Amino acid sequence: MPLKYPHIDPVAIHLGPLPIRWYSLAYLAGFLLGWRYLIYITELDQDRKDEPGRLSRLLIDEFLPWAVFGVIAGGRIGYILFYNLHMYLEHPAEMLKLWDGGMSFHGGALGTIIAMIIYSWRQKLQVLRLTDMVCCAVPIGVFFGRIANFVNGELYGRATNVPWAMIFPADPSQVPRHPSQLYEAGLEGLVLGLVLLVLIRNTKIRNRPGIVSGVFLCGYAFARMTIEFFREPDRQLGFIVGHATMGQLLSIPMVIFGLYLIARAIRRGDPAAPVPA
């Protein structure tokens, strides 16, 4: 017997006529907790906070709106381009209905990268120091976002007979399926977040900008490509090449660029290390 799916109202509360959905609260929690986490990371280098390229509490506060815009704009545009372009070309007004869901992680990541590059250039910061810090906070948002997907009963897994399978209300076939949203929350959120926490707390790794960013890119990509074997492919796309899904194909460039960042950081060495006489 499959586990009973816990029916949870997607609307958390009503503020008068305005429904506040769990999906929106997941984004809010991700941004606020991620912001507080970034402040914690900046305090790890208090004795070197005046070095050029280091980030301060003020710079993190000022970057928050940039991150919000990058995630939301990039996530929405990415979803439109990668997953449902034909439908949105037929119904362009639907592009603005963020409350109906439809966000791409890969698009959000690209939007945030662009925001970080521009912000670093304006503030004369070392861009890889900023990306290392922000990458540590991303799994927080991923965790809450996947939990919200589970509450909404969307992005469910493939049919299975494992004991923890569930029947999701939105599934037209009404067969037991993997709760793949929870797999993603655990692997892309909790596990990846803990790995990055261990790395960022290591002074030698923090002083080699790019390692944490590279590990994040590779870690997320491998987690996503693995879980895609349990997640039902997007109905409008199906399998893109052979048995590969869009999520797996979009993860390949993340692995390549992540490995490049790690190799580059190791090759450059520790910029904080004393130069031999």
SVG drawing of the C-alpha trace seen along z (x, -y; Angstrom):
<svg xmlns="http://www.w3.org/2000/svg" viewBox="-11 -51 75 53">
<polyline fill="none" stroke="black" stroke-width="0.4" points="0.0,0.0 1.4,-3.4 1.7,-6.1 -1.2,-8.5 -0.3,-11.9 -0.8,-14.6 -3.3,-17.0 -2.1,-20.5 -3.9,-23.6 -1.4,-25.3 -2.7,-28.6 -1.1,-29.2 -3.2,-32.1 -5.5,-34.7 -4.9,-38.4 -8.3,-39.7 -8.9,-38.8 -5.1,-38.1 -4.1,-34.4 -0.5,-33.8 0.7,-30.5 3.3,-28.2 5.2,-28.6 5.6,-32.3 6.6,-31.8 9.2,-29.3 10.9,-32.0 10.6,-34.5 12.1,-32.0 14.9,-31.2 15.9,-34.8 15.7,-35.9 17.5,-32.8 20.0,-33.0 20.7,-36.6 21.3,-35.9 23.6,-33.0 25.7,-35.2 26.1,-37.6 27.4,-34.7 29.9,-33.8 31.2,-37.4 32.0,-37.2 34.3,-34.3 36.9,-36.7 36.5,-39.6 40.2,-40.0 40.6,-40.5 37.5,-42.4 39.3,-45.5 41.2,-43.5 40.3,-44.6 37.6,-42.3 36.3,-41.1 32.6,-41.4 31.0,-43.3 27.6,-43.2 26.7,-46.4 27.6,-44.9 25.5,-41.8 22.5,-44.0 22.8,-45.9 23.2,-42.8 19.9,-41.2 17.6,-43.1 20.0,-42.1 19.7,-38.4 15.9,-38.6 15.6,-40.1 18.2,-37.7 16.4,-34.6 12.9,-35.6 13.6,-37.1 16.1,-34.4 13.9,-31.6 10.8,-32.8 12.6,-33.5 14.4,-30.2 11.2,-28.3 9.6,-30.0 12.6,-29.4 13.6,-25.9 10.3,-24.3 7.2,-25.9 8.0,-28.4 5.3,-27.3 2.5,-27.7 3.7,-31.2 4.0,-32.4 0.4,-31.5 -0.7,-33.0 1.9,-35.8 -0.1,-37.2 0.5,-33.9 4.2,-34.9 3.5,-37.3 1.5,-34.9 4.3,-33.9 1.7,-32.7 0.8,-29.9 4.3,-28.4 6.7,-27.8 10.3,-28.6 13.5,-27.1 16.4,-26.5 18.9,-26.7 17.4,-30.0 17.4,-31.4 21.0,-30.4 22.0,-32.1 20.1,-35.2 21.8,-35.3 25.2,-34.8 24.6,-37.8 23.5,-39.9 26.6,-38.9 28.9,-39.8 27.3,-43.2 27.2,-43.9 30.8,-42.9 31.9,-45.1 30.1,-48.1 31.4,-47.5 35.0,-46.5 34.7,-43.1 36.3,-39.8 33.3,-38.1 34.3,-34.6 34.4,-35.5 30.8,-36.7 29.8,-33.6 31.4,-31.3 29.3,-32.9 26.0,-33.0 26.4,-29.4 26.5,-28.4 23.1,-30.0 21.4,-28.6 20.6,-25.2 18.4,-26.9 16.2,-28.2 16.2,-24.9 15.2,-23.0 12.1,-25.2 11.3,-25.4 11.1,-21.6 9.1,-21.3 6.6,-23.8 6.6,-21.7 5.6,-18.7 2.8,-20.7 1.5,-21.7 1.6,-18.1 3.7,-19.1 6.9,-17.8 6.2,-14.4 8.2,-11.3 7.9,-8.3 5.6,-5.4 7.0,-2.9 6.1,-0.2 8.5,-1.3 6.9,-1.3 7.1,-5.1 5.4,-5.8 2.4,-8.2 -0.5,-8.9 -0.5,-12.6 -3.9,-14.3 -2.7,-16.1 -1.5,-12.9 -4.0,-12.0 -3.0,-8.3 -3.4,-8.1 -0.6,-5.5 1.9,-5.4 4.9,-7.6 8.3,-8.6 8.0,-11.7 10.9,-13.1 10.4,-16.6 11.5,-15.3 14.5,-13.6 15.5,-16.9 14.9,-18.8 17.2,-16.3 20.0,-15.9 20.1,-19.3 19.1,-21.1 20.3,-19.5 23.2,-17.4 24.7,-19.9 24.2,-22.7 26.1,-20.8 29.0,-20.0 29.3,-23.7 29.1,-24.7 32.1,-22.4 34.0,-23.9 33.3,-27.6 34.4,-27.2 37.8,-26.1 40.1,-29.1 42.4,-27.7 39.4,-26.9 37.8,-30.4 41.1,-31.9 41.0,-30.1 37.9,-31.7 36.1,-29.5 36.4,-26.1 33.1,-26.5 31.4,-27.7 32.7,-24.8 31.7,-22.3 28.2,-23.8 27.8,-23.6 29.1,-20.0 27.2,-18.9 23.9,-20.4 24.3,-19.0 25.1,-15.5 22.3,-15.5 19.8,-16.8 20.9,-14.4 20.6,-11.5 17.1,-12.5 15.9,-13.0 15.9,-9.2 13.2,-9.2 11.3,-12.3 8.6,-12.2 9.8,-14.2 7.9,-17.4 4.8,-16.4 5.2,-19.0 8.8,-18.0 9.2,-14.3 12.7,-12.9 14.9,-15.3 17.6,-13.0 17.2,-9.3 16.4,-8.9 17.9,-12.3 15.6,-15.0 15.9,-18.7 17.0,-19.0 19.9,-16.5 21.0,-18.3 21.0,-21.7 23.2,-20.3 26.0,-19.2 27.4,-22.8 27.2,-23.2 29.6,-20.2 32.0,-21.5 32.2,-25.0 32.3,-23.7 35.3,-21.5 37.0,-24.4 36.5,-26.7 37.9,-24.1 41.0,-23.4 41.6,-27.1 41.4,-27.8 43.8,-25.0 46.2,-26.0 46.3,-29.6 47.0,-28.6 46.2,-30.4 46.5,-34.2 46.7,-34.7 49.8,-32.5 53.1,-34.3 55.4,-34.5 58.7,-32.7 61.7,-34.9"/>
</svg>
